[in-house]
Amino acid sequence: MSKIIFDSGISLDGFFAGDNRGPQNPMGGVSGQIHGWMFNQKAFWEYLGFEGGKEDGVDGRYIRETIARTGAFIMGKRMFEEGE
């Protein structure tokens, strides 16, 4: 049987994105504040097929494990519009 796992980045005060989000300003300019830990991980950039990342520790292992168990990504309209 398949599992559905919800995985999302959110600030401690409950926000997913800033006020001025749009295709030219994904996440309203707060992506570094919410996802900065992930942007430093080699595993994140390897998954995207790019060179980059400085760290490869516990967070990198978490990213790799999450990617390995993921069969499909379901995204909403805004995530699709603001992504590559």
C-alpha positions as CSV (number, residue, x, y, z in Angstrom):
1,M,0.0,0.0,0.0
2,S,1.3,3.5,-0.8
3,K,1.9,6.2,1.7
4,I,1.2,9.9,1.4
5,I,3.7,12.1,3.1
6,F,3.4,15.8,3.4
7,D,6.7,17.6,3.5
8,S,6.9,21.4,3.5
9,G,9.0,24.3,4.7
10,I,7.3,26.7,7.0
11,S,8.5,29.4,9.4
12,L,7.9,29.2,13.1
13,D,5.2,31.8,12.9
14,G,3.3,29.8,10.3
15,F,4.2,31.3,7.0
16,F,5.1,29.4,3.8
17,A,6.0,32.6,1.8
18,G,6.4,36.3,2.0
19,D,3.8,38.9,0.9
20,N,5.2,39.8,-2.5
21,R,5.5,36.4,-4.2
22,G,5.3,35.9,-7.9
23,P,7.2,34.3,-10.8
24,Q,10.0,36.9,-10.5
25,N,10.1,36.7,-6.7
26,P,9.4,33.1,-5.7
27,M,8.3,32.6,-2.1
28,G,8.1,36.4,-1.7
29,G,11.8,36.8,-1.1
30,V,12.0,34.6,2.0
31,S,13.2,31.3,0.5
32,G,16.7,31.8,2.0
33,Q,15.3,32.3,5.4
34,I,13.0,29.2,5.3
35,H,15.1,26.9,3.1
36,G,18.7,28.2,3.8
37,W,19.6,25.0,5.6
38,M,18.7,23.0,2.5
39,F,20.5,25.3,0.0
40,N,23.8,24.5,1.7
41,Q,23.5,20.8,1.3
42,K,25.4,18.9,-1.5
43,A,22.5,16.4,-1.6
44,F,20.0,19.1,-2.7
45,W,22.2,20.3,-5.6
46,E,23.1,16.8,-6.7
47,Y,19.3,16.0,-6.9
48,L,18.8,19.0,-9.2
49,G,21.8,17.9,-11.3
50,F,24.0,20.9,-10.4
51,E,27.3,21.4,-8.6
52,G,27.1,23.1,-5.3
53,G,26.5,22.9,-1.6
54,K,29.1,23.0,1.1
55,E,27.7,20.6,3.7
56,D,27.0,16.9,3.6
57,G,26.0,15.8,7.1
58,V,22.8,14.8,8.9
59,D,20.7,17.3,6.8
60,G,22.1,15.9,3.6
61,R,21.2,12.3,4.7
62,Y,17.7,13.5,5.4
63,I,17.4,15.0,2.0
64,R,18.7,11.9,0.3
65,E,16.3,9.6,2.3
66,T,13.4,11.8,1.5
67,I,14.2,11.8,-2.2
68,A,14.7,8.1,-2.3
69,R,11.3,7.3,-0.8
70,T,9.4,9.8,-3.0
71,G,7.5,8.3,-6.0
72,A,5.9,11.6,-7.2
73,F,5.7,15.2,-6.3
74,I,2.3,16.9,-6.2
75,M,2.5,20.6,-6.5
76,G,-0.1,23.4,-6.5
77,K,-0.6,26.1,-9.0
78,R,1.8,28.6,-7.3
79,M,4.6,26.2,-6.8
80,F,4.3,25.1,-10.5
81,E,4.3,28.7,-11.8
82,E,7.3,29.8,-9.6
83,G,9.4,26.7,-10.3
84,E,11.7,26.0,-13.2
